[in-house]
Amino acid sequence: MRHILLILISITLSYPSLWSDIRNLNPQQKTIMDKTFTKAKSFDYEYTLTAIAWHESYFGKYPLNLADPSAGVFHNSLTTVLNRNNLTQSDWSRSRVAERLITDYDFSFSQALAELKYWENYWKDKGVDRVWSHTVASYNAGFNIKNGQSYLRAIKEKVRILRQLRRTQWHQLEE
């Protein structure tokens, strides 16, 4: 118990606003966090996809970004999803895909996973040293990984916190 308390104090002092994010999750957000972690584990993306869900939509609380445009728990790019699924680029198609990404967690998850796998394979084939970093930066910025560096830092920070929280069994944090 003392060890858990020290970890929680350490996290609180190191990342006060992010710790507050986790402590203030509603039950639906906690379910999304747990579901993402569990579902992504078999792909070795449990921390990555959970951090992306946290960063992009605060575990589903903000599922739409009209500026990108992107939608869903993982803020999948509408253009990318349309292209990946061989759908026409039209207002109607974008609206239908956005709606599905928002209402169908599994679809949003599968699209996020496909995006990460695409970039991971791309960067492995290029022989880069830091495949994970390039993959995460590209999830946000495509081929222009320099534009994805602040995104990468944010995801790394969230992964670090999730690893610490996982040791304290985050599903019991509200107790």
N, C-alpha and C positions, 0 to 999 in steps of 0.2 A: 504494500500500500504506500509506503514511504517513497519507494522508487517511482511509482506512478505519479504521486504528488509532485516530485521533483521534475519529472518530464513535463507535466502540465504547466508548472510554474515557468519552466524554461521556454516552452512554446509560447506562453502568454507574454513573456517579456520580449521574446525574439520577434514575434509576429502578432502583435495585439489585434490588428484589424482582421487578419485572416483567422485567428483563433475565434474572434467574435462571430465571423461568418459561420464557422462550424457549430459553435454553441447555439446559434440562433436558427438552425435549420428546423423547418416544420416537419411533421411526420412524412409527408409526401416527398420532400427533398431528401430526407434520410433514406427513404426507400430507394430513390433513384441512385443515391450515392452507393448504397450497398449492392443494388442490382448491377450497377455498372462495374463495380469492383469484381463481383463474382463472375459476371458474364465475360469480362475481358481477361480474366486470369488464365483461361485456357489458351489465349493468344499471346501471353506475356506482355499485355498492355494494361494490366489492372491499374497501376498507378497513373500511367499516362492518360488513359481515357477518363479515369475518374477526375484527374486534375483538369482535363479539357472540359468536362461537363461542369465542373465548378467554375472555371474561368469564363467559359462561353455563356452559360445561361444560369449560373448559380443553381445548379441541379434542377433545371426546368422552370425556375421562377420567371425568367425572362427569355422565352423561347423564340423571339423574333427580332431580327435586326434588319430594318429596311435599308440602311445605308450600304450594306454589303452587296446584295441582300443574302441573308442566311437565316436558317430556321432549325428548330429542334433543340433537343438537349445539348447537342454537340455543335450547334450552329453550322450545319452543313451548308456549303455554298450552293445556292439554287442552280446556278449555271453548271457547276460541276456535277451535281446529281442528275440534272437533265441530260447532260452529255454522256455520263456513265451509263444511264439507262436508255440511251438512244431515243430520247423524247424531244419533241420540237421545242425550240426556244420561242415561246409565246407568252403573253400575259396570262392566258388561261392555264397553260401548263405550269408556269411558275406558281400560280395561286394554288393549283391542285397539289403540287409537290410540297409547297410550304405547309399546306394544311396537313398533309400526310406526315411530314417530318415532325410537326408539332403534336399530332395526336397518336402517332405510332412510334413508340420508343424503339421497338425492335428495328424498324426501318431506319430511323436516325442512327442507331447503333451500327447497323450493317454498313451504312454509308460512311460513317466516321472510320470504321475499321478498314473498309476498302481504301479510303484515302490514305490512312497511315501505312497500310501495306504497299500501296502504290509508291509512296515516297521512300519507304524503307528499301524496297527492291531497286528503285531508281538509283538511290545513293550507294547501295551495295555494289551495283553494277559499275558505278563510276569509281569505286575503290576509295571512297573518302574514309578518313580515320574515325570521325565522330558521327556514325550513321544515325544514332538516336537523336542527336542535336539537330542534324540536318533535316531529319524526318519531321520533327516537331516544328521547326521553323518553317518548313515547306507546307505543313498542314495549314498554316496561317497565311503564308506569303507566296506560295507556289515556288517557282524557280528562283525568285529573288530572295534568297535566304538572308541577305543582309537586312532586308525590311522585316524579317521575322525574328530578329534578335531580342527585341524587348518582349515579344510574345514567348520566346523560348525561356527567357529569364523568369517570367511570371509562372510558366508551367513548371520549371525546375523548382521554384520556391514552393509551389503547391504540392509537388511530388514529395519534397522533403518533409513537409508538414504531414501529409497523408501517411508517410512511412512511420513517423513518430506517433501519430494518432492510432495507426493500426496496431501498434504494440500495446496501446491502452484499450484496445477493443472499442472503437468509436461508437458502436451501436449502443454502448452503455453509458455514454457521456452525459445523457440527460439525467441520470440518477444522482 
